[in-house]
Amino acid sequence: MRMYELLAQLAGTTLIGGALIWLAKISFEKALATKLQLESERISLLRHQDLEYKAAQIERLYGPLYGLLKTNRTIYDLWMRGELKGANLKVKKLFQSNSEAANELIINNAHLIDEVLMPDSFIRFCTSTQVWSMYCADTEAGSLPEHLSEHPDIKWCQEFEDYIFSKYAALSMDLLSLYRRYEIK
C-alpha cells in the first residue's frame, strides 16, 4: 500500500504543481496584456500630443508668420522697383500693420517656437520692425536716420525671414509624415 499512497501523493502534488504553474501562466499573461495595453495607450497619447503640437506650431505661429512675410516680401519687391508709385504711405502702413501682427504672433505663441530658446533672429526682427515703424510709417517721407539704418539690431533681419520660410516647410513636411505614419487622413 505504501507504493500506492506514494504514487497518489506524487500525482496530487503534480496536479497541484501543474495547476499552480497554469495559474501563474494565466496571471503573467494578464499582467503582460495589461502592461502592453497601457504602453499602447501611452504611445497613442504621445502620438496625439505630437500631432497636436506640430499642428499648433503651423496653425498659430509659423503659418501666419510665413503668410505675412511672403506677402511683405512680394510687396516690398514691387515697392523697391517703383511699381507702387503713389502708394508709398499705404505701403508703409501695411508694413507697420503686418509687423505689429507678426510681433503679436511671436509674443502670444513663443511657447510654440521649435527651439528651446528663442532664436536671436526673432528679437532682431521685433526690434527692427518696431524701430522702423517709429521713424518710417507715419509720413510719406519718413525714413530711418542714417546712424540707425545699418545698426545690426535695427537693420532688416533676413535671417529671420529665411528661418521662418524653411521652418514652415520643414514642420509642414514633419506633420504630413506623422499623418502618413499614423494613418490619419
TATA-V38261 format. One record per run of one state. SS is the DSSP state (~ for helix, > for strand, _ for the rest). FROM is the first residue (numbers start at 1). TO is the last residue. If there is no record, write none. Layout:
SS:FROM:TO, SS:FROM:TO
//
This chain:
_:1:1, ~:2:80, _:81:87, ~:88:108, _:109:109, ~:110:112, _:113:119, ~:120:136, _:137:145, ~:146:149, _:150:157, ~:158:181, _:182:185
//
